[in-house]
Amino acid sequence: MLERVLEPEVMDDYDEARAYNAMDHSSVNRRFAEDLLSIEPLGLDCLDVGTGTAWIPVELCEMNREIRIMATDASEWMLELARYNIEVYQCVMRVQLHLGDAKKMVFQNDYFDTVFSNSLVHHLPTHDDFFRECVRVLRPGGVLFIRDLIRPESMEEVERRVDLYGGVDDHGRQMLRQSLIASLTLPEIRTLVESLGIPPESIQQTSDRHWTLAARASHSKEAFEAIILPSEKG
């Protein structure tokens, strides 16, 4: 098994943020938005943890005209670019940007109908505080939806995925390579969330390189029920 190697937790460098913003994640972001919006009932007040440059909030606002999103990130440069994106795509009235730490959020308990996150988990050196905070700010009966990369078993498999999805830019390929090596395996992520009452079947492999946690909190928030996405049914 390939050993996990951490990458920087916060991408707080302008050149790095600009390079990330320029990468074509459109198909992945669209799939994320489609899968999230397939969940019913979803609720309108959402929190995006680790929004980056806010491309997923933009996708969600284009697909759903009522959704409202608090988009938080720990990188000032990411949020500067996010501000530009939501203005260009006319989402300013429904997306609010917030600078903050995902492991210690300022939001009140039981505040959001839905808490979602894409590709943040692999940036975190430890994960207990992040998951506890996501559950804390989620309303009873709310939806928790988290997606990230799966760490391959070998460097050969890392390079195969870089060749498939990393494009031709050397910097972008290296960013993907580092992210894959910093990611978690399915058994690791299932073990991490077990203490929060999240059943292992809530976490599924949803592409050749992604896992997804989709679960609905009970009214006491002491347990969660797995949500089966349309792409997982059948």
PLY file of the C-alpha trace (Angstrom):
ply
format ascii 1.0
element vertex 234
property float x
property float y
property float z
element edge 233
property int vertex1
property int vertex2
end_header
0.00 0.00 0.00
1.27 3.45 -0.94
2.10 5.56 2.13
0.25 8.85 2.53
2.44 11.94 2.05
0.93 15.24 3.16
0.72 18.33 0.98
0.19 21.92 2.23
-3.09 22.33 4.10
-3.80 25.83 2.73
-3.09 26.88 -0.86
-2.42 30.49 0.18
-0.16 31.54 -2.67
-1.47 33.61 -5.56
0.27 31.65 -8.31
-0.89 28.32 -6.86
-4.46 29.57 -6.48
-4.47 30.99 -10.01
-3.13 27.72 -11.43
-5.79 25.76 -9.58
-8.54 28.11 -10.76
-7.40 27.72 -14.37
-7.50 23.90 -14.29
-10.49 22.36 -16.05
-12.53 20.66 -13.32
-15.81 21.42 -15.07
-16.96 17.83 -15.63
-16.06 16.80 -12.06
-17.75 19.88 -10.59
-20.87 19.32 -12.70
-21.08 15.70 -11.57
-20.72 16.81 -7.95
-23.54 19.35 -8.33
-25.81 16.88 -10.14
-25.28 14.20 -7.50
-25.90 16.62 -4.64
-29.07 18.05 -6.20
-30.42 14.54 -6.81
-30.91 14.18 -3.05
-34.43 14.99 -1.85
-35.26 16.78 0.30
-32.05 18.78 0.25
-32.94 22.12 1.82
-31.88 25.54 0.62
-29.28 26.75 3.14
-25.96 25.08 2.36
-22.39 25.29 3.59
-19.50 24.59 1.21
-16.41 23.76 3.30
-13.18 24.37 1.41
-14.85 26.08 -1.52
-11.60 26.97 -3.28
-12.48 29.38 -6.07
-16.22 28.61 -5.73
-16.76 26.74 -8.98
-19.14 24.24 -7.34
-21.36 27.00 -5.85
-21.48 28.52 -9.34
-22.59 25.17 -10.79
-25.21 24.71 -8.08
-26.64 28.19 -8.56
-26.95 27.62 -12.30
-28.79 24.33 -11.74
-31.01 25.45 -8.85
-32.44 28.98 -8.69
-33.32 28.85 -4.98
-30.26 27.42 -3.27
-28.23 29.66 -0.94
-24.60 28.87 -0.12
-22.12 29.97 2.52
-18.75 29.21 0.88
-15.83 29.06 3.30
-12.11 28.56 2.70
-8.88 29.12 4.63
-7.07 30.72 1.67
-7.43 34.45 1.07
-6.17 34.10 -2.51
-8.68 31.37 -3.29
-11.47 33.58 -2.03
-10.23 36.55 -4.07
-10.59 34.44 -7.21
-13.89 33.04 -5.94
-15.21 36.59 -5.58
-14.45 37.22 -9.24
-16.12 33.95 -10.32
-19.38 34.54 -8.47
-19.58 38.08 -9.82
-19.00 36.99 -13.42
-21.64 34.25 -13.13
-24.06 36.53 -11.24
-24.23 34.44 -8.06
-23.37 37.24 -5.62
-26.86 37.41 -4.14
-26.87 33.70 -3.30
-23.24 32.88 -2.48
-21.54 34.44 0.54
-17.79 34.00 0.90
-16.17 33.43 4.28
-12.53 33.12 5.37
-12.18 30.47 8.05
-10.69 27.22 9.33
-12.69 24.09 8.50
-11.51 22.49 11.75
-12.88 25.30 13.92
-15.84 26.98 12.27
-17.59 30.05 13.67
-21.10 29.05 12.63
-23.76 28.18 15.20
-24.86 24.64 15.96
-27.56 23.16 13.69
-27.29 26.05 11.23
-27.29 24.51 7.72
-29.68 22.20 5.87
-26.78 20.72 3.93
-23.02 20.64 4.52
-20.89 19.68 1.54
-17.22 19.63 0.66
-15.18 18.68 -2.38
-11.47 17.80 -2.41
-10.66 19.28 0.99
-10.10 16.12 3.04
-6.81 15.24 1.35
-5.39 18.66 2.32
-5.95 18.07 6.05
-3.22 16.42 8.14
-5.84 15.17 10.62
-9.58 14.84 10.16
-11.47 14.34 13.43
-12.06 18.05 14.06
-13.20 18.65 10.48
-15.84 15.92 10.56
-17.05 16.88 14.04
-17.45 20.50 12.92
-19.39 19.47 9.81
-21.79 17.47 11.98
-22.05 20.24 14.60
-23.23 22.91 12.15
-25.59 20.53 10.31
-29.27 20.69 11.25
-31.04 17.55 12.49
-32.30 15.69 9.44
-29.76 17.51 7.26
-27.55 16.13 4.49
-23.80 15.59 4.76
-22.15 15.24 1.33
-18.36 14.98 1.02
-16.26 13.88 -1.93
-12.51 13.49 -2.37
-9.81 11.53 -4.14
-8.87 7.93 -3.33
-5.20 7.17 -2.70
-3.99 4.55 -5.18
-2.21 1.43 -4.01
1.00 2.12 -5.93
2.98 4.86 -7.64
2.32 3.09 -10.94
-1.41 3.64 -10.41
-0.78 7.26 -9.38
1.03 7.88 -12.66
-1.72 6.16 -14.64
-4.30 8.53 -13.17
-2.05 11.53 -13.72
-1.74 10.52 -17.37
-5.53 10.15 -17.64
-6.61 13.28 -15.80
-3.61 15.55 -15.30
-3.61 17.22 -18.71
-0.43 18.36 -20.41
0.70 21.14 -18.07
3.56 19.92 -15.87
2.46 22.03 -12.90
-1.11 20.75 -13.07
0.11 17.16 -13.35
2.30 17.60 -10.28
-0.59 19.10 -8.31
-2.75 16.07 -9.12
0.09 13.68 -8.29
0.60 15.27 -4.86
-3.15 15.27 -4.18
-3.51 11.58 -5.00
-0.64 10.64 -2.69
-2.08 12.82 0.10
-5.54 11.26 -0.16
-7.18 8.59 1.98
-8.24 5.06 1.14
-11.83 3.86 1.49
-11.08 1.84 4.66
-9.32 4.85 6.21
-12.22 7.23 5.64
-14.81 4.70 6.82
-12.88 4.19 10.05
-12.58 7.95 10.59
-16.33 8.63 10.55
-17.49 5.53 12.43
-17.46 7.31 15.81
-19.89 9.95 14.45
-22.58 7.36 13.78
-21.99 7.43 10.01
-22.43 3.89 8.63
-19.71 2.53 6.34
-22.19 2.06 3.49
-22.54 5.86 3.37
-19.09 5.98 1.78
-18.85 4.59 -1.72
-16.40 4.74 -4.58
-18.22 6.91 -7.12
-15.60 7.09 -9.88
-12.27 5.49 -10.64
-10.61 8.14 -8.46
-13.26 9.49 -6.03
-15.04 8.41 -2.88
-18.28 10.06 -1.75
-19.88 10.28 1.68
-23.64 10.83 1.37
-25.70 10.59 4.54
-28.69 12.14 6.29
-28.55 12.95 10.00
-31.17 11.62 12.38
-33.27 14.12 14.35
-30.94 13.62 17.31
-27.82 13.69 15.07
-26.52 10.69 17.00
-26.73 8.56 13.87
-26.84 8.90 10.10
-28.67 7.06 7.33
-26.83 6.27 4.11
-28.05 8.01 0.97
-27.79 5.98 -2.22
-27.07 8.21 -5.19
-28.75 7.48 -8.54
-25.39 6.51 -10.04
-24.96 3.86 -7.32
-28.41 2.29 -7.74
-29.27 -0.71 -9.83
0 1
1 2
2 3
3 4
4 5
5 6
6 7
7 8
8 9
9 10
10 11
11 12
12 13
13 14
14 15
15 16
16 17
17 18
18 19
19 20
20 21
21 22
22 23
23 24
24 25
25 26
26 27
27 28
28 29
29 30
30 31
31 32
32 33
33 34
34 35
35 36
36 37
37 38
38 39
39 40
40 41
41 42
42 43
43 44
44 45
45 46
46 47
47 48
48 49
49 50
50 51
51 52
52 53
53 54
54 55
55 56
56 57
57 58
58 59
59 60
60 61
61 62
62 63
63 64
64 65
65 66
66 67
67 68
68 69
69 70
70 71
71 72
72 73
73 74
74 75
75 76
76 77
77 78
78 79
79 80
80 81
81 82
82 83
83 84
84 85
85 86
86 87
87 88
88 89
89 90
90 91
91 92
92 93
93 94
94 95
95 96
96 97
97 98
98 99
99 100
100 101
101 102
102 103
103 104
104 105
105 106
106 107
107 108
108 109
109 110
110 111
111 112
112 113
113 114
114 115
115 116
116 117
117 118
118 119
119 120
120 121
121 122
122 123
123 124
124 125
125 126
126 127
127 128
128 129
129 130
130 131
131 132
132 133
133 134
134 135
135 136
136 137
137 138
138 139
139 140
140 141
141 142
142 143
143 144
144 145
145 146
146 147
147 148
148 149
149 150
150 151
151 152
152 153
153 154
154 155
155 156
156 157
157 158
158 159
159 160
160 161
161 162
162 163
163 164
164 165
165 166
166 167
167 168
168 169
169 170
170 171
171 172
172 173
173 174
174 175
175 176
176 177
177 178
178 179
179 180
180 181
181 182
182 183
183 184
184 185
185 186
186 187
187 188
188 189
189 190
190 191
191 192
192 193
193 194
194 195
195 196
196 197
197 198
198 199
199 200
200 201
201 202
202 203
203 204
204 205
205 206
206 207
207 208
208 209
209 210
210 211
211 212
212 213
213 214
214 215
215 216
216 217
217 218
218 219
219 220
220 221
221 222
222 223
223 224
224 225
225 226
226 227
227 228
228 229
229 230
230 231
231 232
232 233
